[in-house]
Every structure is written in C-alpha cells, then in structure tokens.
Amino acid sequence: MTGEPLIQLKGITKTFGTGPAAFQALKGVDLAIDRGEFVAIMGPSGSGKSTTMNILGCLDVPTGGVFRFRGVEVQKLDRDQRSLLRRRYLGFVFQGFNLLARTTALENVELPLLYRGESKGQRREAAMRALDQVGLVPWADHTPAELSGGQQQRVAIARALVTQPDVLLADEPTGNLDSERSVEIMELLTRLNGEGITVLMVTHEEEMAAFARTIVRFRDGLVERIDRGARAATESAV
C-alpha cells in the first residue's frame, strides 16, 4: 500500500504512577497500520498490549511519543476532541458482550445512535442494516437471554458497526465462547475486514490470531516482532 498509514505510533511510552512507584507500561512502541488491515495483537500479561489497545481506541493517552490517526496527532487533542474521534471513527467489541439485559437486540444496536441524537426512524433503519451484516435480522426482537453466546457477540459487533466506523477494535472477542462459536465470530470479522473495515484485535489464542493478516507480538512494553498470519500466507499463495 502507498501513502500514509491509517494509524501510526512512533516512540509511544506510557508510565503509570509517579516517583518510586512509577511503572513504565510502554517503552517506545513503533507501529504502523494501513487502512483495511486485520491485525492481531498478542503478548503475555503485562506486555503492554492492552495499554496499546487503550491508546489506539482513544481511551487513554500516551505519556510520550506521537500517535497519528488519519494524519491527526491524537495526543494533542483534548478530551472532547478524542471523544468525537472515538464516536465517529471507532467501533468497540469486548469479551463480555456488554449488552443491556432487558432490551432487544435491535435496541442494543441502536444505542450508539441514541447517544448521537438521531431520530427513531434513522436509528431503526441503521440498526437493522447492522444486524443484517451479522446475520441476525430474525433475532432483532430477542433479548440477550434468548440468544446464544455467539449470537450475543454478533449483536455486540452489530452495535459496533452501526456507526459505520473506519476501525473495529476487538478485545478478546472470543474469550467467552466455545471453539465452534469462536470460529464463527472470527469468520465474521474476516468477512467484515474483506468489506473494508480495519480490524484490530487483542487475543491470547494463536488459533484466533491466525485469522489475521498481521500478528504484532508484545513483550516487556515493546513490539517484540511482527509476523504474517496464516491468512496472509494463504492469500499470497493464491
């Protein structure tokens, strides 16, 4: 690919605490992610992968270094500007689904648009479109308790997609699922990536990381190495 990366980290550091109690979680991370990539972020506990993901999701700010998103230096934005960037360009999927228990799948997916102040008709149309993307239109009126774990995660993915984000950030998206449902979710993320959405995923499972094109491995607050995923190897062989 040519041109500037969608996401660029240069010399990113992150220190928690001060004085003798200070802990440096990131020690100078360099990383470039192109538009349309599917990246799996891996590493042992305390390696810095979750801290990096929080910075990429504009949920935290680095202590030092440069973080560019679409050419904008995110570390220079104030809290409100970062919030706008997050709402406009990023979608989030979590291990625990985070669905509202007493509301339907459709209403859960509508929620981000409710916060945006969009009309009921606009919300309904966009939410049904997102549910269609994940194959759950027939379950639109079901509550989470009436859905399987895999279906609940699909609802969570639809909720992340409803704002039409540039980037989908998935934090252990298969962590609460059995192996069959996990593969279903990874195949869904692969399809969405093929439709143009950039996917960044934290996982500790090599089998799930293999669905990505690129695997970024963290250790001790740094990028230890970058591998090609099994998917990339398969694509290059075709």
N, C-alpha and C positions, 0 to 999 in steps of 0.2 A: 504494500500500500504506500501511497505517497502523501505528502502533506503532513500537517501537524497532527500528532496523536490526539484522540478524544480526551484521554486522561494522561497526565504526566506528573510524576513525582520525582523531585530532584533534591537529594540530600535531606530527606524528611527525618526529623528527630521528634521524639515525644518523651517528655520527662514528667512523671507524676510525683508530687510532693516537693519539698524543698530541704535544703541543708543535708544533714547526715541521713535523713530518711528518704531522700530523693531516689527514685528508681527510673532508669532510662529504658523505656519500653522499645523505642525505635532509635537506631544509632546511625542513621544516614541511608535511608531507603531510596533507591533509584528504580523507577518502574515506568514503562510507557505502555499504554493500552490503546489499540486502534479501534475505531468505530467498527461494530459488527463482530468483535472478538467474543469468544467464550473462554473465560479464564477461571480456573480452579485455584484457590489459594489454600495451601496446606502447611502444616508445621506442628510441632509438639506444643503442648500447653506452655504459655509464657513466651512463645517465639516471636510474637508481635503481629500475628495475622489478624486477630480481632481488632487490635488498635488501628491497624492499617485500614481495615474494612470500615471502622467508625469514621475515620478521616475521609475516606473515599465517599462515604454516604453523607458527608457534611453534618454528622452528629457530634463530631469533635474537631478540634483544630490542632495542627502540629505546633510544637514548640519552636521548631526552626525548619528551614528549607522552603521549597517552592512547590505548591500544588496547583497545577493548571487543569481546568475543566473547560473544554471548548475554547481554549485560549485565554480564559479569565483566571487571574491569580486568586484562588479561593481564599487563601489565608489572609488576604487583605479585605475581604468582605466582612461587614458587621453581621450580627446575629440574624437580623431581619432579612438581609440580603441572602444569607446562606439558607434560611428557611424557604425563601422564594425559589431559589435554585433547586432545593430538595423537592419541593412540591411540583415544580414544572418539569424537571428532567429525570428524576429518580423514582423507582418503584422498589419496595422492600418486601421480601418474603422471609419469614422466620421459622425456626424449627417448631415452635409451639402453636403455629397457625394464627393465634391471637384473634379469633373470631368472636363476635358478640353472641352469646349463647341463645338469647331469646328472640333473635331476629333471623329472617330468612337469608338464604344465600344471596338473593338479589339485593336485599337491604344492606348486607355486609359489603357487597361490592360497590354499592352506591356511596358508601360513607365518605371516601375522599372528595367526591364531587359535592357532597352536602357541605363540607368544610369550605369548599370554594364558592359556595353560594349559588350554584347552578340550579335551574328550575327542576321541578319534579319530572317533567317530561324529558328534559335533557339527561337527567340522571338515569332514568329508567332505560332510555334508548342506549346510552353508553354502557350501562351495566349489563344489559342483555347481550350486547355485542362482545363484551369481555368474557361473559360466561360461554358464549358460543366459541370463542377462541380456545377455551379449555374443555369444550365438550360437555358442558353441564347445564345447558338450557332446560332440559326436562326436570332438573332438580332445583330450579330457581326458587320455588316456594317452600323448600325444605329447610329446617333449622339444622345447625351443626350436629345436634344429637341424632338426627335422622340420616346422617351421612357417614360414610366410612372415613378412615384417616386419610386415605389417598384423595377422596373427594373433598374433604375439608382443606387439604393443601391446595387443591385445584381452585377452590373458592378464594383462598388467600392469594394465589397467583393472579387470578382474575381481578381481585381488588388492587393488586399492584399494577396491573396492565390498564386499568380503566382510565387513568390519566394520560395514557399514551406516552410513557417515559422513553427516554433515549437509552437508559441503563436500568437493568434489573439486578438488584443486589440481593443475593440469596444466602442466608446464614444457616448452614446445616439444614437445608430444606428437606432432607430425607431422614433426619436424625430420629424422628418418632414413627417411622414407617417400616414395615417388613420389607424383605428384599424384592418381592414382586411389585408392591406399590412404589418402592423406591425407583425401580427401573422405569415404571410408568411416568413418574414425575420427571426423571432425567430425560426421557424421550420427549416429553412435552417441552422442557426447557430447550432441548436441542432444536425442536421444530420452531419455537419462537425465535431462537437465535438465527435460524435459517431465514426467517421472515424479516430480519434486520435489526433485532433488538440485541444490544450488547449485554452479555450476561457475566456477572462477577459472582463467584460462589465460594464460600468457605466450606470446606468439608474435611473430615478426617478419614474418609473412606476412599481407598485407592480405586475401587470399582466404580464409584460415582465420579471421581476426578477424571477417569478415562474417557468420559463423555465430552470433556472439554477439549478445545484445540491446544490450549496452553496451560501448563501447570507451574505455578510460582510457589517455590518452596522456601519457607521462612525458617530461620534458626537464630536464636540469640539477638533478635531485634534487627536482623538484616535479611536481605534476599540471598539465600544460600546458592540457589541455582534455579534456572528456568528450563523446564522440559516440554517437549511436544507431547500432547495427549494422544491416546490411541486413535481418536477420531481424526486428528490431523494426519497421522501416519497413513490411515486408510484412505483419506481424501487425496493425498499426494500420490498414492499408488494407483489411483483410478485413471 
